[in-house]
Amino acid sequence: MNLMFAGNTKKSIVSIIVAPTIARIIGLAENQVFVGDMFSMVGAATYSKSTPKSVTFMSVNESSSSYDLEVAVCQARKKSVLLVMVTTERFIVKQEIGNLQGVPHKVLWHGSVLLLAYESYYSVYNLMSRIEMELFPYNPTTTSPLMKTLAEGEIYMNGDGLGMIINESGD
């Protein structure tokens, strides 16, 4: 999928998030985040100074009740995840989680926990206690990491042949 954002460049979109409450569309292409008006698809220039850099993956907070959009952003160059609030005009960094075990390939933000998929295993990071706990391994040659919110507080993660369902506390 190609969309026109800032300038005349066409970039292949890796991930897209639609935020109807703030009438924005957020795209991830070539490790850059682009924000555009949801209706005209024109890039929103007000975001340029506050946009996270070197992004590999984005995830919406699945249990947010905020009017503005809450997004977890993985950064490629750092072993970190930024938790940002996307308003109608800019990104606001709420928290940076650094010193992770590696660079996450995927992340799922659900309330007070982040589920992280590294190259060959999953872990859960509690935002309140700031403790990361390894959950279980998977074979990256046969399994692509998948994390999905199911019911209130339950999250599914796939593994090698079997999956696992955990609650927000990692149990």
Salt bridges, closest charged atoms under 4 A:
GLU30 OE1 - LYS11 NZ 3.62
ASP37 OD1 - ARG24 NH1 3.63
GLU70 OE2 - LYS94 NZ 2.52
GLU96 OE2 - LYS78 NZ 3.85
GLU168 OE2 - HIS110 NE2 3.05
